[in-house]
Amino acid sequence: MLTTTMLNMKRVIEALKAVTPMTEPSGAPLVPITLTMPLEEAMRTQRAIRRLKPDPVDDALVLRLIELALRAPTGSNAQNWEFIVVKDRAVKARLARLNRQAWWLYGGLGRRIARNKPAMLRIIDAVQWQADHFEEIPVIVVACLRTLIPPLPRIATASLYGSIFPSVQNLLLAARRSSPCRSGAPSSPGAPSASRGR
């Protein structure tokens, strides 16, 4: 079972072998994790989801999504990303405190700037909800780069971040395309959580 784990390609393959059972806990045949949504539909309908259900997420699905994230290109083929999977409640609580500190500044400023913009205030309310319920998020995947990020020249910094952004986009698109992740999909045990709305 994943709790707080750092993963690269080798570790993902090892972990997939360890957590992928041949049958569901009920004894039913394992339903393979498939990406059923067409890619273009996933790209056109992907959006920021901030209100997440606290339902458990199957480790095999998390590992499959990270495996697909690790297929993204990197600058100079460095493949210097790591993904930290956080399920441990104490670690999530520490991350939540950091998130709330950042949100206190950003959210306060955002509310003042958007006070006459109802659509933006709805988004701010959704981010506030996420900050208030951060510990309830079933799985947090933190994308990291294993390198020194120089502040200058800016092109070097942009190039390094350009090595992690495609991986994150792969992970998001794979999550969107996996049928249980779709908003409004019927919930089943071990399926990823669908949104409660913005």
VOPAGU-2260 file (C-alpha; in pm, 1 decimal, decimal comma):
REM VOPAGU-2260
SITE   aa  ch    i         X         Y         Z
SITE  MET   A    0       0,0       0,0       0,0
SITE  LEU   A    1     126,9     346,3     -88,7
SITE  THR   A    2     151,8     594,2     198,3
SITE  THR   A    3     417,6     854,8     125,5
SITE  THR   A    4     635,6     722,1    -152,6
SITE  MET   A    5     884,4     872,6    -398,3
SITE  LEU   A    6     855,8     719,6    -743,2
SITE  ASN   A    7    1058,8     719,6   -1061,2
SITE  MET   A    8    1010,5     481,9   -1356,6
SITE  LYS   A    9    1193,0     185,0   -1199,1
SITE  ARG   A   10    1004,6     221,1    -870,4
SITE  VAL   A   11     670,1     259,8   -1050,4
SITE  ILE   A   12     722,4     -67,6   -1238,8
SITE  GLU   A   13     823,7    -246,5    -916,3
SITE  ALA   A   14     529,3     -98,2    -726,7
SITE  LEU   A   15     283,5    -187,5   -1003,4
SITE  LYS   A   16     393,9    -550,3    -981,8
SITE  ALA   A   17     348,1    -543,6    -604,4
SITE  VAL   A   18       2,2    -381,2    -588,2
SITE  THR   A   19    -169,4    -509,7    -900,9
SITE  PRO   A   20    -378,1    -808,2    -791,7
SITE  MET   A   21    -521,3   -1058,3   -1037,6
SITE  THR   A   22    -866,8   -1026,1    -879,7
SITE  GLU   A   23   -1067,0    -761,1    -699,6
SITE  PRO   A   24   -1096,2    -802,1    -319,1
SITE  SER   A   25   -1444,7    -945,9    -376,6
SITE  GLY   A   26   -1291,1   -1226,6    -586,1
SITE  ALA   A   27   -1428,9   -1087,2    -912,8
SITE  PRO   A   28   -1189,8   -1073,1   -1209,9
SITE  LEU   A   29    -974,4    -762,4   -1213,2
SITE  VAL   A   30   -1112,3    -483,6   -1430,5
SITE  PRO   A   31    -814,3    -340,3   -1620,6
SITE  ILE   A   32    -743,5      29,8   -1595,0
SITE  THR   A   33    -825,4     165,1   -1936,8
SITE  LEU   A   34    -826,0     512,9   -2078,6
SITE  THR   A   35   -1159,5     512,5   -2255,8
SITE  MET   A   36   -1219,1     880,7   -2324,4
SITE  PRO   A   37   -1087,6    1000,5   -2661,0
SITE  LEU   A   38    -781,1    1221,0   -2616,6
SITE  GLU   A   39    -936,8    1520,9   -2791,7
SITE  GLU   A   40   -1242,1    1504,4   -2564,5
SITE  ALA   A   41   -1016,3    1489,1   -2258,5
SITE  MET   A   42    -821,6    1791,4   -2381,3
SITE  ARG   A   43   -1136,7    1990,8   -2458,2
SITE  THR   A   44   -1311,9    1911,3   -2130,3
SITE  GLN   A   45   -1025,5    1912,7   -1880,0
SITE  ARG   A   46   -1059,1    2179,7   -1612,7
SITE  ALA   A   47    -934,5    2257,2   -1264,5
SITE  ILE   A   48   -1116,1    2045,0   -1007,3
SITE  ARG   A   49   -1094,3    2171,2    -652,3
SITE  ARG   A   50   -1381,0    2003,6    -466,9
SITE  LEU   A   51   -1281,1    1640,9    -442,5
SITE  LYS   A   52   -1460,1    1354,3    -274,9
SITE  PRO   A   53   -1260,7    1181,8       0,6
SITE  ASP   A   54   -1323,8     834,4    -150,9
SITE  PRO   A   55   -1019,8     603,2    -150,7
SITE  VAL   A   56    -820,0     576,3    -472,4
SITE  ASP   A   57    -676,3     243,5    -583,3
SITE  ASP   A   58    -294,4     229,4    -565,9
SITE  ALA   A   59    -276,0      49,8    -901,0
SITE  LEU   A   60    -456,6     340,4   -1068,9
SITE  VAL   A   61    -226,6     599,0    -909,8
SITE  LEU   A   62      77,6     402,3   -1024,9
SITE  ARG   A   63     -64,0     361,0   -1377,2
SITE  LEU   A   64    -124,6     735,9   -1403,4
SITE  ILE   A   65     230,6     808,3   -1284,9
SITE  GLU   A   66     366,7     550,0   -1527,0
SITE  LEU   A   67     199,0     742,3   -1810,1
SITE  ALA   A   68     324,2    1073,4   -1669,3
SITE  LEU   A   69     679,6     937,4   -1683,2
SITE  ARG   A   70     642,9     879,1   -2057,9
SITE  ALA   A   71     652,7    1254,0   -2124,6
SITE  PRO   A   72     957,7    1407,5   -2292,4
SITE  THR   A   73    1221,5    1588,6   -2086,3
SITE  GLY   A   74    1488,2    1839,1   -2183,0
SITE  SER   A   75    1809,5    1662,5   -2292,4
SITE  ASN   A   76    1629,8    1334,6   -2211,6
SITE  ALA   A   77    1728,8    1393,7   -1847,9
SITE  GLN   A   78    1428,3    1204,8   -1706,9
SITE  ASN   A   79    1501,4    1379,3   -1379,5
SITE  TRP   A   80    1152,6    1378,9   -1234,5
SITE  GLU   A   81    1026,9    1210,9    -924,4
SITE  PHE   A   82     667,6    1185,5    -808,0
SITE  ILE   A   83     586,7    1180,4    -439,6
SITE  VAL   A   84     259,5    1005,3    -359,2
SITE  VAL   A   85     113,4    1127,0     -30,6
SITE  LYS   A   86    -165,9     933,8     140,7
SITE  ASP   A   87     -43,6     960,5     499,5
SITE  ARG   A   88    -282,1    1185,7     695,6
SITE  ALA   A   89      -5,4    1348,2     905,7
SITE  VAL   A   90     194,5    1441,9     595,7
SITE  LYS   A   91    -120,8    1574,8     428,1
SITE  ALA   A   92    -189,1    1784,3     740,8
SITE  ARG   A   93     158,2    1943,0     717,4
SITE  LEU   A   94     105,6    2012,4     346,9
SITE  ALA   A   95    -237,9    2156,6     429,2
SITE  ARG   A   96     -82,0    2404,9     673,4
SITE  LEU   A   97     161,4    2522,9     404,9
SITE  ASN   A   98    -120,0    2543,5     151,3
SITE  ARG   A   99    -335,9    2748,6     388,8
SITE  GLN   A  100     -48,3    2989,9     457,2
SITE  ALA   A  101      -7,6    3054,9      85,0
SITE  TRP   A  102    -384,5    3070,4      34,8
SITE  TRP   A  103    -430,4    3322,7     316,6
SITE  LEU   A  104    -225,0    3576,7     121,2
SITE  TYR   A  105    -346,4    3486,3    -229,7
SITE  GLY   A  106    -711,4    3438,8    -129,9
SITE  GLY   A  107    -733,1    3762,9      67,5
SITE  LEU   A  108    -585,9    3960,5    -217,8
SITE  GLY   A  109    -801,6    3776,5    -472,4
SITE  ARG   A  110   -1124,4    3852,0    -282,9
SITE  ARG   A  111   -1042,3    4223,9    -274,0
SITE  ILE   A  112    -956,1    4236,8    -643,7
SITE  ALA   A  113   -1258,3    4026,9    -750,6
SITE  ARG   A  114   -1517,9    4170,6    -512,0
SITE  ASN   A  115   -1738,2    4281,6    -807,2
SITE  LYS   A  116   -1676,6    3973,3   -1022,0
SITE  PRO   A  117   -1916,4    3692,3    -918,6
SITE  ALA   A  118   -1761,0    3432,3   -1151,4
SITE  MET   A  119   -1414,3    3488,4   -1005,1
SITE  LEU   A  120   -1553,9    3487,3    -651,1
SITE  ARG   A  121   -1703,6    3141,0    -718,9
SITE  ILE   A  122   -1358,3    3016,0    -819,4
SITE  ILE   A  123   -1205,7    3173,0    -509,1
SITE  ASP   A  124   -1474,8    3004,0    -296,3
SITE  ALA   A  125   -1382,9    2668,6    -455,3
SITE  VAL   A  126   -1014,2    2721,2    -377,2
SITE  GLN   A  127   -1111,0    2817,5     -22,5
SITE  TRP   A  128   -1308,4    2493,7       6,8
SITE  GLN   A  129   -1004,6    2298,7    -110,6
SITE  ALA   A  130    -781,9    2473,7     143,7
SITE  ASP   A  131   -1032,9    2400,1     420,3
SITE  HIS   A  132   -1061,7    2031,5     322,8
SITE  PHE   A  133    -704,3    1964,6     208,4
SITE  GLU   A  134    -647,3    1674,1     449,4
SITE  GLU   A  135    -950,5    1494,0     301,4
SITE  ILE   A  136    -795,5    1470,5     -45,6
SITE  PRO   A  137    -737,6    1094,2     -76,8
SITE  VAL   A  138    -410,0    1109,5    -271,3
SITE  ILE   A  139    -175,1    1398,2    -338,7
SITE  VAL   A  140      81,0    1352,8    -615,1
SITE  VAL   A  141     368,8    1599,6    -593,6
SITE  ALA   A  142     573,5    1634,7    -912,8
SITE  CYS   A  143     939,9    1713,2    -843,3
SITE  LEU   A  144    1258,3    1774,7   -1039,0
SITE  ARG   A  145    1580,9    1613,1    -921,4
SITE  THR   A  146    1815,5    1899,6   -1007,1
SITE  LEU   A  147    1945,3    2238,0    -900,5
SITE  ILE   A  148    1724,5    2515,4   -1041,7
SITE  PRO   A  149    1939,0    2821,4   -1110,8
SITE  PRO   A  150    1763,6    3158,8   -1077,4
SITE  LEU   A  151    1954,7    3291,9   -1379,4
SITE  PRO   A  152    1961,4    3282,0   -1673,8
SITE  ARG   A  153    1583,4    3263,1   -1696,3
SITE  ILE   A  154    1597,6    3045,7   -2007,8
SITE  ALA   A  155    1773,3    2775,4   -1802,9
SITE  THR   A  156    1501,7    2790,3   -1537,3
SITE  ALA   A  157    1226,6    2775,6   -1799,6
SITE  SER   A  158    1398,7    2483,0   -1969,5
SITE  LEU   A  159    1416,7    2283,9   -1645,9
SITE  TYR   A  160    1050,3    2344,2   -1560,6
SITE  GLY   A  161     971,1    2254,6   -1920,7
SITE  SER   A  162    1087,9    1904,8   -1827,7
SITE  ILE   A  163     824,0    1856,0   -1556,5
SITE  PHE   A  164     521,8    2031,6   -1708,0
SITE  PRO   A  165     468,2    1770,8   -1985,5
SITE  SER   A  166     472,9    1493,8   -1720,8
SITE  VAL   A  167     210,9    1671,9   -1512,7
SITE  GLN   A  168      -6,3    1725,8   -1821,2
SITE  ASN   A  169      25,0    1355,3   -1909,2
SITE  LEU   A  170     -84,4    1263,7   -1556,9
SITE  LEU   A  171    -384,2    1500,1   -1571,9
SITE  LEU   A  172    -495,1    1380,7   -1915,3
SITE  ALA   A  173    -457,1    1016,2   -1814,4
SITE  ALA   A  174    -665,9    1080,4   -1502,7
SITE  ARG   A  175    -929,0    1256,5   -1711,3
SITE  ARG   A  176    -937,0     971,4   -1964,2
SITE  SER   A  177    -967,0     692,7   -1707,1
SITE  SER   A  178   -1339,9     633,2   -1690,9
SITE  PRO   A  179   -1381,1     637,5   -1310,0
SITE  CYS   A  180   -1215,2     982,0   -1293,3
SITE  ARG   A  181   -1476,9    1144,1   -1512,5
SITE  SER   A  182   -1703,7    1386,7   -1341,6
SITE  GLY   A  183   -2043,3    1228,9   -1292,6
SITE  ALA   A  184   -1916,3     873,0   -1344,2
SITE  PRO   A  185   -2076,8     613,8   -1120,2
SITE  SER   A  186   -1873,3     565,0    -805,7
SITE  SER   A  187   -1726,1     225,3    -733,1
SITE  PRO   A  188   -1497,8     107,5    -452,0
SITE  GLY   A  189   -1136,6     194,8    -527,1
SITE  ALA   A  190   -1228,7     432,2    -809,9
SITE  PRO   A  191   -1075,0     779,6    -818,2
SITE  SER   A  192   -1288,2    1054,8    -677,7
SITE  ALA   A  193   -1504,8    1258,6    -909,9
SITE  SER   A  194   -1555,2    1624,1    -852,0
SITE  ARG   A  195   -1825,6    1764,8    -628,4
SITE  GLY   A  196   -1826,7    2061,6    -862,6
SITE  ARG   A  197   -1595,4    2355,2    -899,5
